[in-house]
């Protein structure tokens, strides 16, 4: 069992929780603020990759709303990948903006698309002036390259994305829930179909085939 801990990092147990080993090699970035040194290992989400039992993805938040550092976006915020079940990690979000990654899902069907929502800060929301400025990105090559799933109305999105899940009806398609109470079906070609609206803030999605 592997656990992700906010401000604590990644830990694995092979004996039902009696003992735990830290799995944080490569999570800390070169730029670490003195103000919040522990947030280099602030992991909010960890997920296994479909078809590869040793591959894991995580979202490292790196700090509160302070998502920029000297010279631009902070390099310790984004998506990381492990190919040895957490023994080491590699940063997979280089050059992507907005930098603060939020929900993540991995399609269990080939090509095992990884979909991530991101925004400028931890607290970006639809009520902000100009909206949340959120984006959806997807990778089908293990995070080596990413493409935007945004259409004209969601590049960026005024609403924040709090939840994403694989669409059970088609591989590579995702369901996205927003802080404005909308549920969208999004295709790999960035076609957006409104499924529901007028809901409370959508925090989680459980798709049933």
C-alpha positions as CSV (number, residue, x, y, z in Angstrom):
1,X,0.0,0.0,0.0
2,X,1.3,3.5,-0.9
3,X,0.1,6.7,0.8
4,X,0.4,10.3,-0.3
5,X,0.5,12.8,2.6
6,X,0.0,16.6,2.4
7,X,3.3,18.2,3.4
8,X,4.6,14.7,4.2
9,X,5.4,13.0,0.9
10,X,5.0,9.4,-0.2
11,X,5.2,6.3,2.0
12,X,4.9,2.6,1.3
13,X,4.1,-0.4,3.5
14,X,4.5,-4.0,2.6
15,X,3.3,-5.4,5.9
16,X,-0.2,-4.1,6.3
17,X,0.8,-0.8,7.8
18,X,3.1,-2.0,10.7
19,X,6.1,-0.3,9.1
20,X,6.5,2.4,6.5
21,X,9.3,3.5,4.1
22,X,9.6,7.0,2.6
23,X,9.5,7.0,-1.2
24,X,10.4,10.7,-1.8
25,X,13.6,10.5,-4.0
26,X,13.2,13.1,-6.7
27,X,10.1,14.8,-5.3
28,X,12.0,17.7,-3.8
29,X,12.9,20.3,-6.4
30,X,16.0,22.5,-6.6
31,X,13.9,25.6,-5.8
32,X,12.7,25.4,-2.2
33,X,11.4,28.4,-0.4
34,X,12.8,29.0,3.1
35,X,9.3,30.0,4.3
36,X,7.7,26.6,3.7
37,X,10.5,24.1,3.2
38,X,8.3,21.1,3.9
39,X,6.0,21.8,1.0
40,X,8.4,20.4,-1.5
41,X,6.8,17.1,-0.6
42,X,3.2,18.2,-0.4
43,X,1.5,15.4,-2.3
44,X,-2.3,15.5,-2.6
45,X,-2.8,12.7,-5.2
46,X,-1.2,9.4,-6.2
47,X,-2.5,7.0,-8.7
48,X,-1.4,3.8,-10.4
49,X,-0.9,3.6,-14.2
50,X,-3.1,1.2,-16.1
51,X,-1.2,-1.8,-17.6
52,X,2.0,-1.2,-15.6
53,X,2.0,-2.2,-11.9
54,X,5.3,-0.4,-11.2
55,X,4.3,3.0,-12.6
56,X,2.7,5.6,-10.4
57,X,1.8,9.3,-10.9
58,X,1.6,12.0,-8.3
59,X,0.7,15.6,-8.0
60,X,3.2,17.6,-6.0
61,X,1.8,20.9,-4.9
62,X,4.9,22.4,-3.5
63,X,3.2,25.2,-1.5
64,X,0.1,27.2,-0.9
65,X,-0.8,29.9,-3.4
66,X,2.9,30.8,-4.0
67,X,3.1,29.1,-7.4
68,X,5.9,31.2,-8.8
69,X,9.5,31.5,-7.9
70,X,12.6,33.2,-9.3
71,X,12.4,33.3,-13.0
72,X,8.9,32.0,-13.4
73,X,6.7,29.1,-12.5
74,X,8.0,27.0,-9.6
75,X,9.6,23.8,-10.7
76,X,8.4,21.8,-7.7
77,X,4.7,22.0,-8.7
78,X,3.1,19.6,-11.1
79,X,3.0,15.9,-12.1
80,X,5.7,13.4,-11.3
81,X,6.1,9.8,-12.5
82,X,7.7,6.7,-11.0
83,X,8.6,3.6,-12.9
84,X,9.8,1.6,-9.9
85,X,6.7,1.9,-7.6
86,X,7.9,5.1,-5.9
87,X,11.6,4.3,-5.3
88,X,12.4,7.3,-7.5
89,X,10.4,10.1,-9.2
90,X,10.8,12.2,-12.3
91,X,9.2,15.6,-13.0
92,X,6.8,15.4,-15.9
93,X,5.3,19.0,-15.9
94,X,8.2,21.0,-17.3
95,X,7.1,24.3,-19.0
96,X,3.4,23.7,-18.5
97,X,1.1,26.5,-17.2
98,X,-0.8,27.1,-15.1
99,X,1.5,25.2,-12.8
100,X,-0.8,24.2,-9.8
101,X,-2.1,20.7,-10.6
102,X,-5.4,19.7,-9.1
103,X,-7.5,16.6,-10.1
104,X,-5.8,13.6,-11.9
105,X,-7.2,10.5,-13.4
106,X,-5.7,7.6,-15.5
107,X,-7.8,5.6,-17.9
108,X,-7.4,1.9,-17.3
109,X,-7.9,1.3,-21.1
110,X,-5.2,1.7,-23.7
111,X,-3.5,4.1,-24.3
112,X,-4.0,4.8,-20.6
113,X,-4.5,8.5,-21.0
114,X,-3.5,10.6,-18.0
115,X,-5.7,13.7,-17.5
116,X,-4.9,16.6,-15.2
117,X,-6.6,19.8,-14.2
118,X,-4.4,22.8,-13.4
119,X,-4.8,26.4,-12.3
120,X,-2.6,29.4,-11.3
121,X,-2.9,28.8,-7.5
122,X,-4.4,26.4,-4.9
123,X,-7.3,28.8,-4.4
124,X,-8.2,29.7,-8.0
125,X,-12.0,29.8,-8.4
126,X,-14.8,30.9,-10.7
127,X,-15.6,33.8,-8.4
128,X,-12.2,35.3,-8.9
129,X,-11.9,38.3,-11.2
130,X,-11.4,36.8,-14.6
131,X,-12.4,33.4,-13.3
132,X,-10.2,30.4,-12.2
133,X,-8.2,30.4,-15.4
134,X,-8.1,26.6,-15.2
135,X,-7.0,24.1,-17.9
136,X,-7.3,20.4,-18.7
137,X,-4.3,18.6,-20.1
138,X,-3.9,15.0,-21.3
139,X,-0.9,12.8,-22.0
140,X,-0.9,9.4,-23.8
141,X,2.8,8.8,-23.6
142,X,3.4,8.7,-19.8
143,X,3.6,12.4,-19.4
144,X,6.4,12.9,-21.9
145,X,4.2,15.2,-23.9
146,X,0.9,16.9,-23.1
147,X,-2.0,18.4,-25.1
148,X,-4.7,20.8,-24.0
149,X,-8.2,19.5,-23.9
150,X,-9.6,23.0,-23.8
151,X,-12.1,24.2,-26.4
152,X,-12.7,27.9,-27.2
153,X,-14.7,28.3,-23.9
154,X,-12.2,26.4,-21.7
155,X,-8.8,27.7,-22.8
156,X,-8.7,28.7,-20.0
157,X,-11.8,27.8,-18.1
158,X,-13.6,30.3,-15.9
159,X,-14.8,27.5,-13.7
160,X,-12.3,25.5,-11.6
161,X,-11.9,21.8,-12.1
162,X,-12.2,19.9,-8.8
163,X,-12.8,16.4,-10.3
164,X,-11.9,14.3,-13.3
165,X,-12.6,10.7,-14.1
166,X,-12.4,8.4,-17.1
167,X,-15.6,8.3,-19.2
168,X,-16.8,4.6,-19.1
169,X,-18.2,5.0,-22.6
170,X,-15.0,5.7,-24.5
171,X,-11.3,5.3,-23.9
172,X,-9.5,8.6,-23.6
173,X,-12.7,10.5,-22.9
174,X,-13.1,12.1,-19.4
175,X,-15.7,13.5,-17.2
176,X,-14.9,16.9,-15.6
177,X,-16.7,18.5,-12.6
178,X,-16.5,22.2,-11.8
179,X,-16.9,24.5,-8.8
180,X,-19.9,26.0,-10.7
181,X,-21.9,22.7,-10.4
182,X,-21.4,21.5,-14.0
183,X,-20.4,18.1,-15.3
184,X,-18.8,17.9,-18.7
185,X,-17.9,15.0,-21.0
186,X,-14.7,15.9,-22.8
187,X,-13.2,14.0,-25.8
188,X,-9.5,13.7,-26.7
189,X,-10.3,16.0,-29.6
190,X,-11.4,18.7,-27.1
191,X,-15.2,18.4,-27.8
192,X,-17.1,19.4,-24.7
193,X,-20.6,18.1,-24.0
194,X,-22.6,19.4,-21.0
195,X,-24.0,16.4,-19.0
196,X,-25.4,18.2,-15.9
197,X,-25.6,21.7,-14.5
198,X,-27.1,23.4,-11.4
199,X,-25.3,21.0,-9.0
200,X,-23.4,21.9,-5.9
201,X,-19.7,22.2,-6.4
202,X,-18.6,18.9,-7.9
203,X,-15.8,17.4,-5.7
204,X,-15.8,13.8,-6.9
205,X,-17.0,11.7,-9.8
206,X,-17.8,8.0,-9.7
207,X,-18.6,6.8,-13.2
208,X,-20.6,3.6,-13.6
209,X,-20.6,1.6,-16.8
